[in-house]
Amino acid sequence: MTTRTLRSRLLGPLAWLAGLVFFLPVAWMALTSLHSESDAASNPPALLAPLTLDGYRDFFGGAGGDPWPPLINSMSASVFSTLLVLLLALPAAYALAIRPVRAWRDALFFFLSTKMLPAIAGLLPVYLFARNTGMLDNIWLLVLLYTSMNLPIAVWMMQSFLAEVPVSVIEAAQLDGARLPVLLARVIGPIVLPGIAATSLICFIFSWNEMLFARVLTGVRAETAPVFLTSFVTSQGLFLAQLSAAALAISLPVLAAGFAAQDKLVQGLSLGAVK
């Protein structure tokens, strides 16, 4: 048995094991959400306890508060910020990949270096700015923040995708009189569509899951879904079954988006990997 054959036989079971390790907490949360509060809090866990949908009824019925405004706020902030990121990242990536500016590598590393600052380090200045401008508890402040937070990684990803576009196709379109907006929308966009889908999904997930700024900068009107989840941990105790049901329900939009774009996601993430 050759080394390559042995490696290929070992990688399969290891991949399945890694997948099960990552899937097990999600499966445990889903099972807990189908138990009553008493069964969910039992020690040791009652795996064979009767199943019930009470946790979901309580969540969507508003027992812990109306979930729809936070869900709408999260969806609005995630969608609008992702659209803004794409509108800004595509021209920037074009300048860095197809029409490279001077020292474009330094520019890319500068974009990425902005992600190295811990979010907590910028929390106080952002809070003071929001307070002084009257933008506290405003969903558009989150849109701007999420756009600025996701833009560096989007530019970095899109640059690698656009670098794979044949220059001859762009030159042919320019000879036909295509200007930059038309070039980006009708020529380059369809070619790098898998990369755009991958970038969009990652930016959407990052925006949907962000909690630190949303927790500090929002109150009632702009509360997002992750912040709403913290309301299930109260001084009266931890409502584990209802919390699991809420967490699973709030995760569904991201899971649905990932499932719908899984083919484009795989193509996009591998677009710049093979020359």
C-alpha positions as CSV (number, residue, x, y, z in Angstrom):
1,M,0.0,0.0,0.0
2,T,1.5,3.3,-1.1
3,T,1.7,6.4,1.1
4,R,-0.8,8.2,-1.1
5,T,-3.4,5.4,-0.9
6,L,-3.0,5.2,2.9
7,R,-3.4,9.0,3.2
8,S,-6.6,8.9,1.0
9,R,-8.1,6.2,3.2
10,L,-7.3,8.0,6.4
11,L,-8.6,11.4,5.2
12,G,-12.1,10.2,4.6
13,P,-12.8,9.0,8.1
14,L,-11.0,12.0,9.6
15,A,-13.2,14.3,7.5
16,W,-16.4,12.5,8.7
17,L,-15.1,12.6,12.3
18,A,-14.5,16.4,12.1
19,G,-17.9,16.9,10.6
20,L,-19.6,15.0,13.4
21,V,-17.7,17.0,16.0
22,F,-18.9,20.2,14.5
23,F,-22.5,18.9,14.0
24,L,-22.9,17.3,17.4
25,P,-23.5,20.6,19.3
26,V,-26.1,21.7,16.7
27,A,-27.9,18.3,17.0
28,W,-27.8,18.5,20.8
29,M,-29.4,22.0,20.6
30,A,-32.1,20.8,18.2
31,L,-32.9,17.9,20.5
32,T,-33.0,20.1,23.6
33,S,-35.4,22.5,21.9
34,L,-37.9,19.6,21.5
35,H,-37.9,18.8,25.2
36,S,-39.8,20.4,28.1
37,E,-38.0,22.8,30.4
38,S,-37.8,20.2,33.2
39,D,-36.4,17.5,30.9
40,A,-34.0,19.9,29.3
41,A,-32.6,20.9,32.7
42,S,-32.3,17.3,34.0
43,N,-28.9,15.9,35.0
44,P,-28.0,13.5,33.5
45,P,-29.7,14.6,30.2
46,A,-33.0,12.9,29.5
47,L,-32.3,11.8,25.9
48,L,-35.4,9.7,25.6
49,A,-37.8,12.3,27.1
50,P,-41.1,13.0,25.4
51,L,-40.8,15.5,22.5
52,T,-42.7,18.7,22.4
53,L,-42.9,21.9,20.4
54,D,-43.6,24.1,23.5
55,G,-40.3,25.9,23.2
56,Y,-41.1,27.0,19.6
57,R,-44.6,27.9,20.6
58,D,-43.3,30.1,23.4
59,F,-40.7,31.7,21.2
60,F,-43.0,32.6,18.3
61,G,-45.9,33.3,20.6
62,G,-43.9,36.0,22.3
63,A,-43.5,34.4,25.8
64,G,-40.0,35.9,26.0
65,G,-40.9,39.0,24.0
66,D,-41.9,39.6,20.4
67,P,-39.2,38.0,18.2
68,W,-40.2,39.6,14.9
69,P,-38.8,43.1,15.3
70,P,-35.3,41.8,16.3
71,L,-35.4,39.3,13.4
72,I,-36.4,42.1,10.9
73,N,-33.7,44.3,12.3
74,S,-31.0,41.6,11.9
75,M,-32.2,40.9,8.3
76,S,-32.3,44.6,7.4
77,A,-28.8,45.3,8.8
78,S,-27.3,42.2,7.2
79,V,-28.9,42.6,3.8
80,F,-28.2,46.3,3.4
81,S,-24.7,46.1,4.7
82,T,-23.9,43.2,2.4
83,L,-25.2,45.1,-0.6
84,L,-23.1,48.1,0.3
85,V,-20.1,46.0,0.8
86,L,-20.5,44.5,-2.7
87,L,-21.0,47.9,-4.3
88,L,-17.8,49.2,-2.8
89,A,-15.7,46.0,-2.9
90,L,-16.2,45.2,-6.6
91,P,-14.7,48.5,-8.0
92,A,-11.9,48.3,-5.4
93,A,-11.1,44.8,-6.3
94,Y,-11.1,45.7,-10.0
95,A,-8.5,48.4,-9.3
96,L,-6.3,46.0,-7.3
97,A,-6.6,43.0,-9.6
98,I,-7.3,44.0,-13.2
99,R,-6.1,47.6,-13.3
100,P,-3.5,47.4,-10.5
101,V,-2.7,50.6,-8.7
102,R,0.8,51.3,-7.5
103,A,1.8,49.1,-4.5
104,W,-1.4,47.1,-4.8
105,R,0.0,44.4,-2.5
106,D,0.6,47.0,0.2
107,A,-3.0,48.3,-0.3
108,L,-4.3,44.8,0.2
109,F,-2.4,44.2,3.4
110,F,-3.6,47.6,4.7
111,F,-7.2,46.5,4.1
112,L,-6.6,43.3,5.9
113,S,-4.7,45.0,8.8
114,T,-7.8,46.8,9.8
115,K,-9.3,43.5,10.8
116,M,-6.5,43.0,13.3
117,L,-7.8,45.6,15.7
118,P,-10.0,44.0,18.4
119,A,-13.6,45.2,18.1
120,I,-13.7,46.1,21.8
121,A,-10.9,48.6,21.2
122,G,-13.0,50.7,18.9
123,L,-16.2,50.4,20.9
124,L,-15.9,53.5,23.1
125,P,-15.1,55.9,20.2
126,V,-18.0,54.5,18.2
127,Y,-20.4,54.8,21.2
128,L,-19.4,58.4,21.8
129,F,-19.8,59.2,18.1
130,A,-23.3,57.6,18.1
131,R,-24.3,59.4,21.2
132,N,-23.2,62.8,20.0
133,T,-24.8,62.4,16.6
134,G,-28.1,61.0,18.0
135,M,-27.7,57.6,16.2
136,L,-28.0,55.4,19.2
137,D,-30.6,52.7,18.8
138,N,-30.6,53.3,15.0
139,I,-30.5,50.4,12.6
140,W,-28.6,52.5,10.0
141,L,-25.7,52.9,12.4
142,L,-25.4,49.1,12.4
143,V,-25.5,49.0,8.6
144,L,-22.6,51.5,8.4
145,L,-20.6,49.6,11.1
146,Y,-21.2,46.2,9.5
147,T,-20.2,47.6,6.1
148,S,-16.9,49.0,7.4
149,M,-16.2,45.8,9.3
150,N,-16.8,43.4,6.3
151,L,-15.4,45.6,3.5
152,P,-11.7,44.6,4.1
153,I,-12.3,40.9,3.9
154,A,-14.6,41.4,0.9
155,V,-12.0,43.4,-1.0
156,W,-9.4,40.7,-0.2
157,M,-11.7,37.9,-1.5
158,M,-12.9,39.8,-4.5
159,Q,-9.4,40.7,-5.6
160,S,-8.4,37.0,-5.8
161,F,-11.6,36.2,-7.8
162,L,-11.2,39.1,-10.3
163,A,-7.5,38.1,-10.8
164,E,-8.9,35.0,-12.6
165,V,-10.9,37.0,-15.2
166,P,-9.2,36.8,-18.6
167,V,-7.9,40.2,-19.6
168,S,-8.8,39.5,-23.2
169,V,-12.5,39.4,-22.4
170,I,-12.2,42.8,-20.6
171,E,-10.3,44.3,-23.5
172,A,-12.8,43.1,-26.0
173,A,-15.7,44.6,-24.1
174,Q,-13.8,47.9,-23.9
175,L,-13.2,47.9,-27.6
176,D,-17.0,47.6,-28.0
177,G,-17.4,50.8,-25.9
178,A,-18.2,49.3,-22.6
179,R,-17.6,51.7,-19.7
180,L,-16.6,50.7,-16.2
181,P,-20.2,50.4,-14.7
182,V,-21.3,48.3,-17.7
183,L,-18.0,46.3,-17.6
184,L,-18.5,45.4,-13.9
185,A,-22.2,44.6,-14.2
186,R,-22.4,42.8,-17.5
187,V,-19.0,41.4,-18.2
188,I,-17.0,40.8,-15.0
189,G,-20.0,40.2,-12.7
190,P,-21.4,37.1,-14.5
191,I,-17.8,35.6,-14.7
192,V,-17.1,36.0,-11.0
193,L,-20.7,35.3,-9.8
194,P,-19.6,32.3,-7.6
195,G,-17.1,34.5,-6.0
196,I,-19.7,37.3,-5.4
197,A,-22.0,34.7,-3.9
198,A,-19.3,33.4,-1.6
199,T,-18.4,36.9,-0.5
200,S,-22.0,37.8,0.1
201,L,-22.7,34.8,2.2
202,I,-19.7,35.4,4.4
203,C,-20.5,39.0,4.9
204,F,-24.1,38.2,5.6
205,I,-23.1,35.6,8.3
206,F,-20.7,38.0,9.9
207,S,-23.3,40.7,10.1
208,W,-26.1,38.4,11.3
209,N,-23.9,37.0,14.1
210,E,-22.4,40.2,15.3
211,M,-23.4,41.0,18.9
212,L,-20.9,43.3,20.6
213,F,-21.8,46.5,18.9
214,A,-25.5,45.6,18.6
215,R,-25.6,45.0,22.4
216,V,-24.0,48.3,23.3
217,L,-25.4,50.6,20.6
218,T,-29.0,49.4,20.4
219,G,-31.9,49.4,22.8
220,V,-35.5,48.7,21.9
221,R,-36.0,49.9,18.3
222,A,-32.8,48.5,16.7
223,E,-32.4,45.4,18.8
224,T,-31.0,42.5,16.7
225,A,-31.7,38.8,17.0
226,P,-28.4,37.8,18.8
227,V,-29.1,40.5,21.4
228,F,-32.7,39.2,21.8
229,L,-31.3,35.8,22.6
230,T,-29.8,37.1,25.8
231,S,-33.2,37.9,27.2
232,F,-33.8,34.2,27.8
233,V,-31.1,34.3,30.5
234,T,-32.8,36.1,33.4
235,S,-32.6,36.3,37.1
236,Q,-35.4,33.7,37.3
237,G,-33.2,31.1,35.7
238,L,-32.1,29.7,32.4
239,F,-34.9,28.6,30.1
240,L,-32.8,26.1,28.3
241,A,-35.4,24.5,26.0
242,Q,-36.8,27.9,25.0
243,L,-33.3,29.3,24.5
244,S,-32.4,26.3,22.3
245,A,-35.6,26.7,20.2
246,A,-34.9,30.5,19.8
247,A,-31.2,29.9,18.8
248,L,-32.2,27.3,16.3
249,A,-35.0,29.5,14.8
250,I,-32.6,32.5,14.6
251,S,-30.0,30.4,12.9
252,L,-32.4,29.2,10.1
253,P,-32.0,32.3,7.8
254,V,-28.2,31.8,7.7
255,L,-28.6,28.0,7.2
256,A,-31.1,28.6,4.4
257,A,-28.9,31.1,2.7
258,G,-25.9,28.7,2.9
259,F,-27.9,25.8,1.6
260,A,-29.3,27.8,-1.3
261,A,-25.9,29.1,-2.3
262,Q,-23.8,26.0,-1.5
263,D,-22.9,25.3,-5.1
264,K,-21.9,28.9,-5.7
265,L,-20.1,28.9,-2.4
266,V,-17.9,25.9,-3.3
267,Q,-17.1,27.3,-6.7
268,G,-16.4,30.7,-5.3
269,L,-14.1,29.6,-2.5
270,S,-12.1,27.5,-5.0
271,L,-12.1,30.1,-7.8
272,G,-8.8,31.6,-6.9
273,A,-7.2,28.4,-5.6
274,V,-6.2,26.8,-8.9
275,K,-4.3,28.6,-11.6
